[in-house]
Amino acid sequence: MKRLAALVLIAALAACGGRAPPPGPPPDGVLDRAADSARDALNQDQPQVAERLYARALARARERDDAAAIDAMAFGQATSALAHGDAAAALAVAQEVRVGLARRGRGASAGLLLAEATALFRLNRVPQAEALARQVAQRGAENAEAALRAQFLLGLIASQRQDLRGVTAARAAIGAPADIAFRADAVELEAAAALLRGDPATARVHAVTAAELRRQSLDYRGLSRALAAEGAALERLGQPGAAADAYLRAGRGAAERGEATDARRWLGEAERLAGADAGLRAAIRQARATRDR
């Protein structure tokens, strides 16, 4: 199954629990076909199409008044919105469904809570994101994959705060997973920890490894983050030109995905470090034009 970018990946992995479907009413062919089409679109890297199809499936699940299906289809819709960079839309559907489920005395799934936490993090609502991620991290018995992704999100939050203890705790909680996506999570947190310890050489090694793992798993949002981490390490190693190029590649990827906030930040770092390099400056301008188109 093709993996998508980000915490995109978050939701796709969180869905793969391998459990038998819970008992309930007979299957609904219309709902099942809509969900299958949405899943196929997401796997084919068409998240905007998938979001529309999941919204249709969610409407059918609501018509059916099936709480489990409502949760699952909202999860898919939020995942798809995250995949094409619309964190606000992901947050809206995740919160609406979570509140609606609570009214009927039912909690949201770990996957849906993780999608909500990821959207909150991307919208810079960090305390709320952290609170939800901690809830999901405690639900490993229900969904081990979602719990691991929640630990990674907690590590990103700790890194943003320059909290070395938090980063190392999240890294330890991930352990030594076999899955390439979780291995990439672990190595990315190792790069963040090395930077916080003042060891940019080790941070660069881990960032390069994380970038390769993200590339192999087709997680291009994660790849951009790893490139930005490499840029930070290279700057501290006294290599501003190489650092500018790493930030440029990170920002260009974000721009291609329409992630304006990340693109702006990383391209700004590239410009700050580019100096008088005319070629680099021209490439940065080109990437900004991609972002703004």
Solvent accessible surface area in square Angstrom, and as a share of the most:
residue,aa,sasa,rsa
1,M,131,0.59
2,K,76,0.32
3,R,50,0.18
4,L,8,0.04
5,A,11,0.09
6,A,0,0.00
7,L,6,0.03
8,V,1,0.01
9,L,0,0.00
10,I,0,0.00
11,A,2,0.01
12,A,15,0.12
13,L,9,0.04
14,A,2,0.02
15,A,66,0.51
16,C,63,0.38
17,G,27,0.26
18,G,84,0.81
19,R,130,0.48
20,A,88,0.68
21,P,117,0.74
22,P,95,0.60
23,P,138,0.87
24,G,61,0.58
25,P,79,0.50
26,P,105,0.66
27,P,119,0.75
28,D,20,0.10
29,G,36,0.35
30,V,70,0.40
31,L,11,0.06
32,D,64,0.33
33,R,152,0.56
34,A,14,0.11
35,A,7,0.05
36,D,70,0.36
37,S,51,0.33
38,A,0,0.00
39,R,104,0.38
40,D,76,0.39
41,A,6,0.05
42,L,14,0.07
43,N,38,0.19
44,Q,117,0.52
45,D,71,0.37
46,Q,88,0.39
47,P,18,0.11
48,Q,110,0.49
49,V,53,0.31
50,A,0,0.00
51,E,28,0.13
52,R,148,0.54
53,L,29,0.14
54,Y,14,0.05
55,A,38,0.29
56,R,154,0.56
57,A,0,0.00
58,L,6,0.03
59,A,60,0.46
60,R,75,0.28
61,A,0,0.00
62,R,98,0.36
63,E,131,0.59
64,R,68,0.25
65,D,91,0.47
66,D,26,0.13
67,A,13,0.10
68,A,36,0.28
69,A,14,0.11
70,I,15,0.08
71,D,10,0.05
72,A,46,0.35
73,M,18,0.08
74,A,0,0.00
75,F,24,0.10
76,G,5,0.05
77,Q,29,0.13
78,A,0,0.00
79,T,2,0.01
80,S,0,0.00
81,A,0,0.00
82,L,0,0.00
83,A,16,0.12
84,H,44,0.20
85,G,33,0.31
86,D,54,0.28
87,A,9,0.07
88,A,59,0.46
89,A,32,0.25
90,A,0,0.00
91,L,11,0.05
92,A,61,0.47
93,V,10,0.06
94,A,0,0.00
95,Q,48,0.21
96,E,101,0.45
97,V,4,0.02
98,R,75,0.27
99,V,72,0.41
100,G,19,0.18
101,L,2,0.01
102,A,66,0.51
103,R,192,0.70
104,R,114,0.41
105,G,76,0.73
106,R,105,0.38
107,G,62,0.59
108,A,6,0.05
109,S,36,0.23
110,A,0,0.00
111,G,5,0.04
112,L,0,0.00
113,L,8,0.04
114,L,1,0.00
115,A,0,0.00
116,E,1,0.01
117,A,0,0.00
118,T,1,0.01
119,A,0,0.00
120,L,2,0.01
121,F,37,0.16
122,R,48,0.17
123,L,68,0.34
124,N,113,0.58
125,R,95,0.35
126,V,15,0.09
127,P,98,0.62
128,Q,86,0.38
129,A,0,0.00
130,E,28,0.12
131,A,56,0.43
132,L,19,0.10
133,A,0,0.00
134,R,128,0.47
135,Q,93,0.41
136,V,0,0.00
137,A,15,0.11
138,Q,149,0.66
139,R,69,0.25
140,G,28,0.27
141,A,113,0.88
142,E,68,0.30
143,N,16,0.08
144,A,55,0.43
145,E,42,0.19
146,A,0,0.00
147,A,11,0.08
148,L,40,0.20
149,R,0,0.00
150,A,0,0.00
151,Q,35,0.16
152,F,0,0.00
153,L,0,0.00
154,L,16,0.08
155,G,0,0.00
156,L,23,0.12
157,I,2,0.01
158,A,8,0.06
159,S,33,0.21
160,Q,105,0.47
161,R,121,0.44
162,Q,133,0.59
163,D,58,0.30
164,L,62,0.31
165,R,203,0.74
166,G,19,0.19
167,V,0,0.00
168,T,56,0.32
169,A,62,0.48
170,A,4,0.03
171,R,57,0.21
172,A,75,0.58
173,A,50,0.39
174,I,9,0.04
175,G,30,0.29
176,A,103,0.80
177,P,24,0.15
178,A,97,0.75
179,D,46,0.24
180,I,39,0.20
181,A,0,0.00
182,F,10,0.04
183,R,100,0.36
184,A,0,0.00
185,D,0,0.00
186,A,4,0.03
187,V,23,0.13
188,E,12,0.05
189,L,1,0.00
190,E,43,0.19
191,A,0,0.00
192,A,16,0.13
193,A,5,0.04
194,A,0,0.00
195,L,22,0.11
196,L,52,0.26
197,R,133,0.49
198,G,55,0.53
199,D,53,0.27
200,P,25,0.15
201,A,54,0.42
202,T,45,0.26
203,A,1,0.01
204,R,89,0.32
205,V,95,0.55
206,H,46,0.20
207,A,1,0.01
208,V,72,0.41
209,T,59,0.34
210,A,0,0.00
211,A,5,0.04
212,E,71,0.32
213,L,11,0.05
214,R,0,0.00
215,R,104,0.38
216,Q,103,0.46
217,S,5,0.03
218,L,59,0.29
219,D,0,0.00
220,Y,93,0.35
221,R,31,0.11
222,G,0,0.00
223,L,25,0.13
224,S,3,0.02
225,R,35,0.13
226,A,1,0.00
227,L,15,0.07
228,A,11,0.09
229,A,23,0.18
230,E,15,0.07
231,G,0,0.00
232,A,21,0.16
233,A,0,0.00
234,L,3,0.02
235,E,57,0.25
236,R,134,0.49
237,L,65,0.32
238,G,57,0.55
239,Q,75,0.33
240,P,71,0.44
241,G,39,0.38
242,A,43,0.33
243,A,0,0.00
244,A,0,0.00
245,D,54,0.28
246,A,0,0.00
247,Y,17,0.06
248,L,5,0.03
249,R,88,0.32
250,A,0,0.00
251,G,0,0.00
252,R,90,0.33
253,G,20,0.19
254,A,0,0.00
255,A,5,0.04
256,E,101,0.45
257,R,56,0.20
258,G,54,0.52
259,E,15,0.07
260,A,42,0.33
261,T,93,0.54
262,D,18,0.09
263,A,0,0.00
264,R,130,0.47
265,R,122,0.45
266,W,15,0.05
267,L,0,0.00
268,G,27,0.26
269,E,49,0.22
270,A,0,0.00
271,E,63,0.28
272,R,135,0.49
273,L,19,0.09
274,A,7,0.05
275,G,44,0.42
276,A,104,0.81
277,D,70,0.36
278,A,78,0.61
279,G,52,0.50
280,L,21,0.10
281,R,79,0.29
282,A,44,0.34
283,A,23,0.18
284,I,2,0.01
285,R,148,0.54
286,Q,126,0.56
287,A,1,0.01
288,R,56,0.21
289,A,62,0.48
290,T,20,0.11
291,R,51,0.19
292,D,95,0.49
293,R,204,0.74
